[in-house]
Amino acid sequence: MVGIGGVVRYFNQVKIEMSIVTWPTRAETLRLTALVITASIVIGLTIGAVDLLFTEGFKLVIGG
């Protein structure tokens, strides 16, 4: 079991590490967020289109 001193030491180390981190600017964050959302939509639409093609293809082959 970790004593209270270990917990305090852990959070002190977390505080030090967080101050060392190079945080992105607001503009970078917004740009990268837009990129991720756009990529997710494009990939989702692509997977949906491929799924639709396979579904319709199998319907033609099976006759359903």
PDB file of N, CA, C and O in Angstrom, chain B, residues numbered from 101:
ATOM      1  N   MET B 101       0.851  -1.184   0.000  1.00  0.00           N
ATOM      2  CA  MET B 101       0.000   0.000   0.000  1.00  0.00           C
ATOM      3  C   MET B 101       0.889   1.237   0.000  1.00  0.00           C
ATOM      4  O   MET B 101       1.908   1.274   0.690  1.00  0.00           O
ATOM      5  N   VAL B 102       0.514   2.225  -0.755  1.00  0.00           N
ATOM      6  CA  VAL B 102       1.290   3.456  -0.865  1.00  0.00           C
ATOM      7  C   VAL B 102       0.806   4.426   0.202  1.00  0.00           C
ATOM      8  O   VAL B 102      -0.394   4.643   0.371  1.00  0.00           O
ATOM      9  N   GLY B 103       1.760   5.000   0.915  1.00  0.00           N
ATOM     10  CA  GLY B 103       1.412   5.970   1.947  1.00  0.00           C
ATOM     11  C   GLY B 103       1.085   7.325   1.345  1.00  0.00           C
ATOM     12  O   GLY B 103       1.229   7.530   0.140  1.00  0.00           O
ATOM     13  N   ILE B 104       0.652   8.234   2.176  1.00  0.00           N
ATOM     14  CA  ILE B 104       0.277   9.575   1.725  1.00  0.00           C
ATOM     15  C   ILE B 104       1.477  10.302   1.125  1.00  0.00           C
ATOM     16  O   ILE B 104       1.314  11.115   0.215  1.00  0.00           O
ATOM     17  N   GLY B 105       2.678  10.018   1.622  1.00  0.00           N
ATOM     18  CA  GLY B 105       3.884  10.649   1.082  1.00  0.00           C
ATOM     19  C   GLY B 105       4.123  10.251  -0.365  1.00  0.00           C
ATOM     20  O   GLY B 105       4.579  11.063  -1.169  1.00  0.00           O
ATOM     21  N   GLY B 106       3.814   8.995  -0.699  1.00  0.00           N
ATOM     22  CA  GLY B 106       3.973   8.528  -2.072  1.00  0.00           C
ATOM     23  C   GLY B 106       2.989   9.204  -3.014  1.00  0.00           C
ATOM     24  O   GLY B 106       3.322   9.525  -4.154  1.00  0.00           O
ATOM     25  N   VAL B 107       1.785   9.413  -2.527  1.00  0.00           N
ATOM     26  CA  VAL B 107       0.761  10.068  -3.340  1.00  0.00           C
ATOM     27  C   VAL B 107       1.141  11.524  -3.584  1.00  0.00           C
ATOM     28  O   VAL B 107       1.014  12.028  -4.700  1.00  0.00           O
ATOM     29  N   VAL B 108       1.603  12.188  -2.544  1.00  0.00           N
ATOM     30  CA  VAL B 108       2.014  13.589  -2.666  1.00  0.00           C
ATOM     31  C   VAL B 108       3.193  13.704  -3.632  1.00  0.00           C
ATOM     32  O   VAL B 108       3.217  14.594  -4.483  1.00  0.00           O
ATOM     33  N   ARG B 109       4.163  12.810  -3.500  1.00  0.00           N
ATOM     34  CA  ARG B 109       5.327  12.813  -4.385  1.00  0.00           C
ATOM     35  C   ARG B 109       4.897  12.595  -5.843  1.00  0.00           C
ATOM     36  O   ARG B 109       5.409  13.248  -6.753  1.00  0.00           O
ATOM     37  N   TYR B 110       3.962  11.679  -6.049  1.00  0.00           N
ATOM     38  CA  TYR B 110       3.456  11.408  -7.393  1.00  0.00           C
ATOM     39  C   TYR B 110       2.847  12.678  -8.000  1.00  0.00           C
ATOM     40  O   TYR B 110       3.172  13.039  -9.131  1.00  0.00           O
ATOM     41  N   PHE B 111       1.981  13.344  -7.268  1.00  0.00           N
ATOM     42  CA  PHE B 111       1.335  14.543  -7.811  1.00  0.00           C
ATOM     43  C   PHE B 111       2.316  15.691  -7.997  1.00  0.00           C
ATOM     44  O   PHE B 111       2.135  16.506  -8.902  1.00  0.00           O
ATOM     45  N   ASN B 112       3.337  15.777  -7.177  1.00  0.00           N
ATOM     46  CA  ASN B 112       4.377  16.782  -7.381  1.00  0.00           C
ATOM     47  C   ASN B 112       5.133  16.502  -8.681  1.00  0.00           C
ATOM     48  O   ASN B 112       5.452  17.431  -9.424  1.00  0.00           O
ATOM     49  N   GLN B 113       5.419  15.242  -8.955  1.00  0.00           N
ATOM     50  CA  GLN B 113       6.098  14.876 -10.196  1.00  0.00           C
ATOM     51  C   GLN B 113       5.205  15.137 -11.409  1.00  0.00           C
ATOM     52  O   GLN B 113       5.683  15.564 -12.460  1.00  0.00           O
ATOM     53  N   VAL B 114       3.919  14.880 -11.259  1.00  0.00           N
ATOM     54  CA  VAL B 114       2.980  15.170 -12.346  1.00  0.00           C
ATOM     55  C   VAL B 114       2.978  16.665 -12.637  1.00  0.00           C
ATOM     56  O   VAL B 114       2.995  17.065 -13.801  1.00  0.00           O
ATOM     57  N   LYS B 115       2.957  17.483 -11.615  1.00  0.00           N
ATOM     58  CA  LYS B 115       2.961  18.940 -11.774  1.00  0.00           C
ATOM     59  C   LYS B 115       4.219  19.393 -12.514  1.00  0.00           C
ATOM     60  O   LYS B 115       4.148  20.248 -13.398  1.00  0.00           O
ATOM     61  N   ILE B 116       5.358  18.827 -12.158  1.00  0.00           N
ATOM     62  CA  ILE B 116       6.623  19.181 -12.812  1.00  0.00           C
ATOM     63  C   ILE B 116       6.581  18.772 -14.289  1.00  0.00           C
ATOM     64  O   ILE B 116       6.952  19.560 -15.159  1.00  0.00           O
ATOM     65  N   GLU B 117       6.133  17.555 -14.573  1.00  0.00           N
ATOM     66  CA  GLU B 117       6.072  17.081 -15.960  1.00  0.00           C
ATOM     67  C   GLU B 117       5.113  17.921 -16.798  1.00  0.00           C
ATOM     68  O   GLU B 117       5.400  18.222 -17.957  1.00  0.00           O
ATOM     69  N   MET B 118       3.993  18.295 -16.224  1.00  0.00           N
ATOM     70  CA  MET B 118       3.009  19.087 -16.960  1.00  0.00           C
ATOM     71  C   MET B 118       3.538  20.478 -17.296  1.00  0.00           C
ATOM     72  O   MET B 118       3.128  21.078 -18.290  1.00  0.00           O
ATOM     73  N   SER B 119       4.442  20.989 -16.474  1.00  0.00           N
ATOM     74  CA  SER B 119       5.017  22.302 -16.770  1.00  0.00           C
ATOM     75  C   SER B 119       6.070  22.213 -17.875  1.00  0.00           C
ATOM     76  O   SER B 119       6.395  23.221 -18.502  1.00  0.00           O
ATOM     77  N   ILE B 120       6.604  21.013 -18.117  1.00  0.00           N
ATOM     78  CA  ILE B 120       7.625  20.815 -19.145  1.00  0.00           C
ATOM     79  C   ILE B 120       6.986  20.630 -20.527  1.00  0.00           C
ATOM     80  O   ILE B 120       7.616  20.912 -21.547  1.00  0.00           O
ATOM     81  N   VAL B 121       5.748  20.162 -20.557  1.00  0.00           N
ATOM     82  CA  VAL B 121       5.060  19.859 -21.812  1.00  0.00           C
ATOM     83  C   VAL B 121       4.932  21.114 -22.676  1.00  0.00           C
ATOM     84  O   VAL B 121       4.624  22.197 -22.179  1.00  0.00           O
ATOM     85  N   THR B 122       5.172  20.949 -23.966  1.00  0.00           N
ATOM     86  CA  THR B 122       4.952  22.042 -24.914  1.00  0.00           C
ATOM     87  C   THR B 122       3.533  21.905 -25.445  1.00  0.00           C
ATOM     88  O   THR B 122       3.240  21.008 -26.235  1.00  0.00           O
ATOM     89  N   TRP B 123       2.661  22.794 -25.009  1.00  0.00           N
ATOM     90  CA  TRP B 123       1.258  22.714 -25.375  1.00  0.00           C
ATOM     91  C   TRP B 123       1.036  23.390 -26.722  1.00  0.00           C
ATOM     92  O   TRP B 123       1.679  24.396 -27.017  1.00  0.00           O
ATOM     93  N   PRO B 124       0.130  22.851 -27.548  1.00  0.00           N
ATOM     94  CA  PRO B 124      -0.155  23.479 -28.845  1.00  0.00           C
ATOM     95  C   PRO B 124      -0.915  24.789 -28.645  1.00  0.00           C
ATOM     96  O   PRO B 124      -1.585  24.990 -27.632  1.00  0.00           O
ATOM     97  N   THR B 125      -0.794  25.666 -29.626  1.00  0.00           N
ATOM     98  CA  THR B 125      -1.543  26.919 -29.565  1.00  0.00           C
ATOM     99  C   THR B 125      -3.010  26.626 -29.864  1.00  0.00           C
ATOM    100  O   THR B 125      -3.362  25.535 -30.313  1.00  0.00           O
ATOM    101  N   ARG B 126      -3.849  27.610 -29.610  1.00  0.00           N
ATOM    102  CA  ARG B 126      -5.281  27.449 -29.889  1.00  0.00           C
ATOM    103  C   ARG B 126      -5.504  27.208 -31.381  1.00  0.00           C
ATOM    104  O   ARG B 126      -6.323  26.373 -31.766  1.00  0.00           O
ATOM    105  N   ALA B 127      -4.769  27.947 -32.219  1.00  0.00           N
ATOM    106  CA  ALA B 127      -4.916  27.788 -33.673  1.00  0.00           C
ATOM    107  C   ALA B 127      -4.518  26.377 -34.114  1.00  0.00           C
ATOM    108  O   ALA B 127      -5.200  25.769 -34.939  1.00  0.00           O
ATOM    109  N   GLU B 128      -3.420  25.860 -33.568  1.00  0.00           N
ATOM    110  CA  GLU B 128      -2.986  24.494 -33.908  1.00  0.00           C
ATOM    111  C   GLU B 128      -4.032  23.474 -33.476  1.00  0.00           C
ATOM    112  O   GLU B 128      -4.336  22.533 -34.209  1.00  0.00           O
ATOM    113  N   THR B 129      -4.574  23.668 -32.288  1.00  0.00           N
ATOM    114  CA  THR B 129      -5.572  22.745 -31.770  1.00  0.00           C
ATOM    115  C   THR B 129      -6.811  22.739 -32.654  1.00  0.00           C
ATOM    116  O   THR B 129      -7.333  21.674 -32.983  1.00  0.00           O
ATOM    117  N   LEU B 130      -7.285  23.918 -33.039  1.00  0.00           N
ATOM    118  CA  LEU B 130      -8.466  24.003 -33.898  1.00  0.00           C
ATOM    119  C   LEU B 130      -8.197  23.389 -35.275  1.00  0.00           C
ATOM    120  O   LEU B 130      -9.042  22.680 -35.821  1.00  0.00           O
ATOM    121  N   ARG B 131      -7.014  23.668 -35.829  1.00  0.00           N
ATOM    122  CA  ARG B 131      -6.662  23.132 -37.152  1.00  0.00           C
ATOM    123  C   ARG B 131      -6.598  21.607 -37.108  1.00  0.00           C
ATOM    124  O   ARG B 131      -7.147  20.934 -37.981  1.00  0.00           O
ATOM    125  N   LEU B 132      -5.936  21.070 -36.108  1.00  0.00           N
ATOM    126  CA  LEU B 132      -5.798  19.618 -36.017  1.00  0.00           C
ATOM    127  C   LEU B 132      -7.128  18.945 -35.688  1.00  0.00           C
ATOM    128  O   LEU B 132      -7.389  17.835 -36.151  1.00  0.00           O
ATOM    129  N   THR B 133      -7.964  19.602 -34.898  1.00  0.00           N
ATOM    130  CA  THR B 133      -9.288  19.062 -34.601  1.00  0.00           C
ATOM    131  C   THR B 133     -10.122  18.985 -35.874  1.00  0.00           C
ATOM    132  O   THR B 133     -10.790  17.982 -36.123  1.00  0.00           O
ATOM    133  N   ALA B 134     -10.083  20.046 -36.680  1.00  0.00           N
ATOM    134  CA  ALA B 134     -10.809  20.051 -37.953  1.00  0.00           C
ATOM    135  C   ALA B 134     -10.285  18.950 -38.877  1.00  0.00           C
ATOM    136  O   ALA B 134     -11.059  18.298 -39.577  1.00  0.00           O
ATOM    137  N   LEU B 135      -8.983  18.751 -38.873  1.00  0.00           N
ATOM    138  CA  LEU B 135      -8.386  17.703 -39.699  1.00  0.00           C
ATOM    139  C   LEU B 135      -8.878  16.319 -39.272  1.00  0.00           C
ATOM    140  O   LEU B 135      -9.225  15.494 -40.117  1.00  0.00           O
ATOM    141  N   VAL B 136      -8.908  16.071 -37.982  1.00  0.00           N
ATOM    142  CA  VAL B 136      -9.358  14.771 -37.472  1.00  0.00           C
ATOM    143  C   VAL B 136     -10.834  14.549 -37.795  1.00  0.00           C
ATOM    144  O   VAL B 136     -11.221  13.456 -38.207  1.00  0.00           O
ATOM    145  N   ILE B 137     -11.655  15.574 -37.611  1.00  0.00           N
ATOM    146  CA  ILE B 137     -13.081  15.444 -37.908  1.00  0.00           C
ATOM    147  C   ILE B 137     -13.292  15.182 -39.399  1.00  0.00           C
ATOM    148  O   ILE B 137     -14.075  14.309 -39.774  1.00  0.00           O
ATOM    149  N   THR B 138     -12.600  15.932 -40.241  1.00  0.00           N
ATOM    150  CA  THR B 138     -12.715  15.756 -41.690  1.00  0.00           C
ATOM    151  C   THR B 138     -12.266  14.359 -42.105  1.00  0.00           C
ATOM    152  O   THR B 138     -12.951  13.688 -42.877  1.00  0.00           O
ATOM    153  N   ALA B 139     -11.131  13.926 -41.599  1.00  0.00           N
ATOM    154  CA  ALA B 139     -10.628  12.588 -41.933  1.00  0.00           C
ATOM    155  C   ALA B 139     -11.606  11.511 -41.464  1.00  0.00           C
ATOM    156  O   ALA B 139     -11.823  10.526 -42.169  1.00  0.00           O
ATOM    157  N   SER B 140     -12.192  11.690 -40.291  1.00  0.00           N
ATOM    158  CA  SER B 140     -13.153  10.713 -39.772  1.00  0.00           C
ATOM    159  C   SER B 140     -14.379  10.629 -40.663  1.00  0.00           C
ATOM    160  O   SER B 140     -14.880   9.538 -40.933  1.00  0.00           O
ATOM    161  N   ILE B 141     -14.865  11.778 -41.121  1.00  0.00           N
ATOM    162  CA  ILE B 141     -16.033  11.793 -42.002  1.00  0.00           C
ATOM    163  C   ILE B 141     -15.703  11.125 -43.333  1.00  0.00           C
ATOM    164  O   ILE B 141     -16.484  10.310 -43.826  1.00  0.00           O
ATOM    165  N   VAL B 142     -14.559  11.460 -43.915  1.00  0.00           N
ATOM    166  CA  VAL B 142     -14.169  10.876 -45.208  1.00  0.00           C
ATOM    167  C   VAL B 142     -14.009   9.366 -45.084  1.00  0.00           C
ATOM    168  O   VAL B 142     -14.499   8.622 -45.934  1.00  0.00           O
ATOM    169  N   ILE B 143     -13.343   8.914 -44.055  1.00  0.00           N
ATOM    170  CA  ILE B 143     -13.142   7.476 -43.864  1.00  0.00           C
ATOM    171  C   ILE B 143     -14.474   6.781 -43.611  1.00  0.00           C
ATOM    172  O   ILE B 143     -14.726   5.701 -44.144  1.00  0.00           O
ATOM    173  N   GLY B 144     -15.327   7.403 -42.797  1.00  0.00           N
ATOM    174  CA  GLY B 144     -16.649   6.825 -42.536  1.00  0.00           C
ATOM    175  C   GLY B 144     -17.479   6.696 -43.799  1.00  0.00           C
ATOM    176  O   GLY B 144     -18.116   5.667 -44.026  1.00  0.00           O
ATOM    177  N   LEU B 145     -17.477   7.741 -44.627  1.00  0.00           N
ATOM    178  CA  LEU B 145     -18.223   7.684 -45.893  1.00  0.00           C
ATOM    179  C   LEU B 145     -17.648   6.635 -46.834  1.00  0.00           C
ATOM    180  O   LEU B 145     -18.393   5.940 -47.526  1.00  0.00           O
ATOM    181  N   THR B 146     -16.319   6.520 -46.859  1.00  0.00           N
ATOM    182  CA  THR B 146     -15.674   5.523 -47.714  1.00  0.00           C
ATOM    183  C   THR B 146     -16.051   4.110 -47.273  1.00  0.00           C
ATOM    184  O   THR B 146     -16.405   3.273 -48.103  1.00  0.00           O
ATOM    185  N   ILE B 147     -15.977   3.850 -45.993  1.00  0.00           N
ATOM    186  CA  ILE B 147     -16.339   2.521 -45.477  1.00  0.00           C
ATOM    187  C   ILE B 147     -17.818   2.250 -45.744  1.00  0.00           C
ATOM    188  O   ILE B 147     -18.191   1.137 -46.115  1.00  0.00           O
ATOM    189  N   GLY B 148     -18.662   3.270 -45.555  1.00  0.00           N
ATOM    190  CA  GLY B 148     -20.091   3.101 -45.829  1.00  0.00           C
ATOM    191  C   GLY B 148     -20.356   2.789 -47.288  1.00  0.00           C
ATOM    192  O   GLY B 148     -21.191   1.939 -47.597  1.00  0.00           O
ATOM    193  N   ALA B 149     -19.655   3.468 -48.195  1.00  0.00           N
ATOM    194  CA  ALA B 149     -19.834   3.222 -49.626  1.00  0.00           C
ATOM    195  C   ALA B 149     -19.382   1.815 -50.001  1.00  0.00           C
ATOM    196  O   ALA B 149     -20.062   1.123 -50.759  1.00  0.00           O
ATOM    197  N   VAL B 150     -18.241   1.394 -49.476  1.00  0.00           N
ATOM    198  CA  VAL B 150     -17.748   0.036 -49.763  1.00  0.00           C
ATOM    199  C   VAL B 150     -18.732  -1.000 -49.213  1.00  0.00           C
ATOM    200  O   VAL B 150     -19.013  -2.000 -49.873  1.00  0.00           O
ATOM    201  N   ASP B 151     -19.248  -0.766 -48.022  1.00  0.00           N
ATOM    202  CA  ASP B 151     -20.227  -1.671 -47.426  1.00  0.00           C
ATOM    203  C   ASP B 151     -21.480  -1.747 -48.293  1.00  0.00           C
ATOM    204  O   ASP B 151     -22.009  -2.834 -48.529  1.00  0.00           O
ATOM    205  N   LEU B 152     -21.955  -0.596 -48.767  1.00  0.00           N
ATOM    206  CA  LEU B 152     -23.134  -0.573 -49.630  1.00  0.00           C
ATOM    207  C   LEU B 152     -22.880  -1.341 -50.923  1.00  0.00           C
ATOM    208  O   LEU B 152     -23.740  -2.094 -51.380  1.00  0.00           O
ATOM    209  N   LEU B 153     -21.702  -1.152 -51.513  1.00  0.00           N
ATOM    210  CA  LEU B 153     -21.367  -1.879 -52.742  1.00  0.00           C
ATOM    211  C   LEU B 153     -21.339  -3.388 -52.516  1.00  0.00           C
ATOM    212  O   LEU B 153     -21.863  -4.148 -53.330  1.00  0.00           O
ATOM    213  N   PHE B 154     -20.737  -3.817 -51.430  1.00  0.00           N
ATOM    214  CA  PHE B 154     -20.700  -5.247 -51.125  1.00  0.00           C
ATOM    215  C   PHE B 154     -22.104  -5.784 -50.866  1.00  0.00           C
ATOM    216  O   PHE B 154     -22.450  -6.869 -51.331  1.00  0.00           O
ATOM    217  N   THR B 155     -22.905  -5.035 -50.133  1.00  0.00           N
ATOM    218  CA  THR B 155     -24.268  -5.476 -49.829  1.00  0.00           C
ATOM    219  C   THR B 155     -25.072  -5.646 -51.110  1.00  0.00           C
ATOM    220  O   THR B 155     -25.726  -6.669 -51.310  1.00  0.00           O
ATOM    221  N   GLU B 156     -25.021  -4.646 -51.971  1.00  0.00           N
ATOM    222  CA  GLU B 156     -25.761  -4.720 -53.225  1.00  0.00           C
ATOM    223  C   GLU B 156     -25.194  -5.809 -54.144  1.00  0.00           C
ATOM    224  O   GLU B 156     -25.939  -6.498 -54.840  1.00  0.00           O
ATOM    225  N   GLY B 157     -23.879  -5.951 -54.134  1.00  0.00           N
ATOM    226  CA  GLY B 157     -23.247  -7.009 -54.930  1.00  0.00           C
ATOM    227  C   GLY B 157     -23.691  -8.391 -54.487  1.00  0.00           C
ATOM    228  O   GLY B 157     -24.011  -9.239 -55.320  1.00  0.00           O
ATOM    229  N   PHE B 158     -23.713  -8.625 -53.178  1.00  0.00           N
ATOM    230  CA  PHE B 158     -24.145  -9.923 -52.667  1.00  0.00           C
ATOM    231  C   PHE B 158     -25.627 -10.153 -52.947  1.00  0.00           C
ATOM    232  O   PHE B 158     -26.040 -11.283 -53.208  1.00  0.00           O
ATOM    233  N   LYS B 159     -26.424  -9.093 -52.894  1.00  0.00           N
ATOM    234  CA  LYS B 159     -27.846  -9.238 -53.221  1.00  0.00           C
ATOM    235  C   LYS B 159     -28.009  -9.711 -54.672  1.00  0.00           C
ATOM    236  O   LYS B 159     -28.853 -10.562 -54.956  1.00  0.00           O
ATOM    237  N   LEU B 160     -27.212  -9.167 -55.578  1.00  0.00           N
ATOM    238  CA  LEU B 160     -27.277  -9.575 -56.978  1.00  0.00           C
ATOM    239  C   LEU B 160     -26.839 -11.032 -57.149  1.00  0.00           C
ATOM    240  O   LEU B 160     -27.461 -11.788 -57.896  1.00  0.00           O
ATOM    241  N   VAL B 161     -25.762 -11.422 -56.449  1.00  0.00           N
ATOM    242  CA  VAL B 161     -25.233 -12.774 -56.572  1.00  0.00           C
ATOM    243  C   VAL B 161     -26.186 -13.779 -55.950  1.00  0.00           C
ATOM    244  O   VAL B 161     -26.458 -14.827 -56.536  1.00  0.00           O
ATOM    245  N   ILE B 162     -26.689 -13.469 -54.777  1.00  0.00           N
ATOM    246  CA  ILE B 162     -27.551 -14.406 -54.046  1.00  0.00           C
ATOM    247  C   ILE B 162     -28.966 -14.359 -54.582  1.00  0.00           C
ATOM    248  O   ILE B 162     -29.689 -15.354 -54.527  1.00  0.00           O
ATOM    249  N   GLY B 163     -29.367 -13.209 -55.102  1.00  0.00           N
ATOM    250  CA  GLY B 163     -30.712 -13.071 -55.638  1.00  0.00           C
ATOM    251  C   GLY B 163     -31.714 -12.618 -54.600  1.00  0.00           C
ATOM    252  O   GLY B 163     -32.902 -12.925 -54.696  1.00  0.00           O
ATOM    253  N   GLY B 164     -31.233 -11.885 -53.604  1.00  0.00           N
ATOM    254  CA  GLY B 164     -32.117 -11.478 -52.512  1.00  0.00           C
ATOM    255  C   GLY B 164     -32.764 -10.193 -52.660  1.00  0.00           C
ATOM    256  O   GLY B 164     -33.523  -9.779 -51.784  1.00  0.00           O
TER     257      GLY B 164
END
